Each structure stands twice: as structure tokens, then as C-alpha cells.
Amino acid sequence: MMKFITTTLAVLLSAFSLFTFAEQTTTISQQALLTLMATPANKTVILDVRTAEEFAEGHIEGAINISHKQINANLNKIITLKDQTVVVHCKSGRRALSAENDLRAAGFSDLRHLDGDMNAWQAADLPLIK
């Protein structure tokens, strides 16, 4: 009985840790992103997963806008970017996490999450395109 409990516990912990770490996306600071954007050979993709209305109110220069709800439906538009660094953000982080999970499942290998998302970008008074 004890062996069964130990084995079951080990399996559950393994599954939990796999699930937990699979969800993690490396963050990138605002300053690191600005530095990348200023690099001539920059191939970093900025993916804004807010609504089209939010995007129109102000977005990071060069960002691509695909709502987090539309990622899977629009994979054909961005699948060629799956081997590039893709920086994902929304307003506060929740929608970006959902999009990152979809992108990871589609084979995107180098995802980054913008630290603080758009709320922090705006709070730091960083440049927006309107």
C-alpha cells in the first residue's frame, strides 16, 4: 500500500511540475525590448494580443495585432515566424499567457513575455503609435 501511495504521489508531482514549467515564458524587460528594436538586424516580432480597438488606441511600433481569441484561427498568418523571437503582450498579462500557450502548442520555440505588459509600458511613458 505504501509503495502505491509513493508511486502515485511521484507521478502526480511529476505531472504537476511538467505542467507548471511548460507554462512558463521568459520575460523581457521594456529596456531590453527597446534595445532590440533599435538594432538594425533585429528580427524580433512583437505580438500584441489585445483587441483591435485597444491596439488602435496605442501600440508599440512594429507590433502585429492578433487578439488572443484569434491566435489559432490566424496561425497561417504567423506560422513562418515560429523560429524567431516573439515577444507577446496584452494589457496586463492574462490574455498574453493564453496566447503564449497556443503559440507554444503550435511550435513557436522562442517566446518572450513583455514584463508588465502594456500597463507598465504606458506607466513608463514609452513610445506608442496611434
C-alpha positions as CSV (number, residue, x, y, z in Angstrom):
1,M,0.0,0.0,0.0
2,M,2.8,2.4,0.9
3,K,4.6,1.8,-2.4
4,F,1.3,2.5,-4.3
5,I,0.9,5.9,-2.4
6,T,4.6,6.8,-3.0
7,T,4.4,5.9,-6.7
8,T,1.1,7.8,-7.1
9,L,2.5,10.8,-5.4
10,A,5.6,10.8,-7.5
11,V,3.6,10.6,-10.7
12,L,1.3,13.4,-9.6
13,L,4.3,15.6,-8.7
14,S,6.0,14.9,-12.0
15,A,2.8,15.8,-13.9
16,F,2.3,18.9,-11.8
17,S,5.9,20.2,-12.3
18,L,5.8,19.4,-16.0
19,F,2.5,21.4,-16.4
20,T,3.8,24.2,-14.3
21,F,7.2,24.6,-16.1
22,A,5.6,24.1,-19.5
23,E,3.5,27.3,-18.9
24,Q,6.5,29.5,-18.1
25,T,7.6,32.1,-20.7
26,T,10.8,34.0,-20.2
27,T,10.1,37.7,-19.6
28,I,11.9,40.5,-21.4
29,S,12.2,44.0,-19.9
30,Q,11.0,47.1,-21.6
31,Q,14.5,48.4,-21.9
32,A,15.8,45.1,-23.4
33,L,12.9,45.2,-26.0
34,L,13.7,48.9,-26.8
35,T,17.4,47.9,-27.3
36,L,16.4,45.0,-29.7
37,M,14.0,47.3,-31.6
38,A,16.9,49.8,-32.1
39,T,19.2,47.0,-33.5
40,P,19.4,47.2,-37.4
41,A,19.4,43.4,-37.8
42,N,16.5,43.0,-35.4
43,K,14.2,40.1,-36.3
44,T,12.2,40.2,-33.1
45,V,8.4,40.0,-33.6
46,I,6.2,42.0,-31.2
47,L,2.8,40.3,-30.9
48,D,0.1,42.4,-29.3
49,V,-2.8,40.1,-28.4
50,R,-5.2,42.9,-27.2
51,T,-8.4,43.7,-29.2
52,A,-8.2,45.7,-32.4
53,E,-9.8,48.6,-30.6
54,E,-7.2,48.6,-27.8
55,F,-4.4,48.3,-30.4
56,A,-5.8,51.3,-32.3
57,E,-5.7,53.4,-29.1
58,G,-1.9,52.9,-29.0
59,H,0.6,50.2,-29.7
60,I,4.3,49.5,-29.8
61,E,5.9,50.4,-33.1
62,G,6.0,47.5,-35.5
63,A,3.7,45.3,-33.4
64,I,1.4,42.7,-35.1
65,N,-2.1,42.7,-33.6
66,I,-3.9,39.4,-33.3
67,S,-6.4,39.1,-30.5
68,H,-5.7,36.3,-28.1
69,K,-9.0,34.7,-29.0
70,Q,-8.0,34.6,-32.7
71,I,-4.4,33.1,-32.4
72,N,-5.3,29.6,-33.6
73,A,-7.6,30.9,-36.4
74,N,-4.8,33.1,-37.6
75,L,-1.8,30.8,-37.2
76,N,-1.4,30.6,-41.0
77,K,-0.5,34.4,-41.0
78,I,2.3,34.0,-38.4
79,I,3.5,30.3,-38.6
80,T,6.5,31.4,-40.6
81,L,7.7,33.4,-37.5
82,K,7.8,30.3,-35.3
83,D,11.6,30.1,-35.2
84,Q,12.1,33.8,-34.5
85,T,11.9,35.6,-31.1
86,V,8.3,36.5,-30.5
87,V,7.5,39.0,-27.7
88,V,3.9,38.6,-26.6
89,H,2.0,41.2,-24.6
90,C,-1.6,42.4,-23.8
91,K,-2.8,45.0,-21.3
92,S,-2.0,43.2,-18.0
93,G,-0.7,39.7,-18.8
94,R,-3.7,37.3,-18.6
95,R,-4.5,37.2,-22.3
96,A,-0.8,37.0,-23.3
97,L,-0.5,33.9,-21.2
98,S,-3.3,32.3,-23.1
99,A,-1.8,33.3,-26.5
100,E,1.6,32.0,-25.4
101,N,0.2,28.6,-24.6
102,D,-1.5,28.4,-28.1
103,L,1.8,29.6,-29.8
104,R,3.9,27.1,-27.8
105,A,1.5,24.3,-28.8
106,A,1.9,25.4,-32.5
107,G,5.7,25.0,-32.3
108,F,6.8,28.6,-31.5
109,S,10.2,28.0,-29.9
110,D,11.4,31.4,-28.7
111,L,8.6,33.1,-26.9
112,R,9.2,36.1,-24.5
113,H,6.6,37.9,-22.4
114,L,6.9,41.7,-22.1
115,D,7.5,42.4,-18.4
116,G,4.5,44.4,-17.1
117,D,2.7,44.3,-20.5
118,M,1.1,47.5,-21.9
119,N,0.2,48.8,-18.4
120,A,3.9,49.1,-17.5
121,W,4.9,50.3,-21.0
122,Q,2.4,53.2,-20.6
123,A,3.3,53.9,-17.0
124,A,6.9,54.3,-18.1
125,D,5.7,56.7,-20.8
126,L,7.4,54.7,-23.5
127,P,6.6,55.5,-27.2
128,L,3.3,54.4,-28.7
129,I,1.9,54.5,-32.3
130,K,-1.6,55.8,-32.5
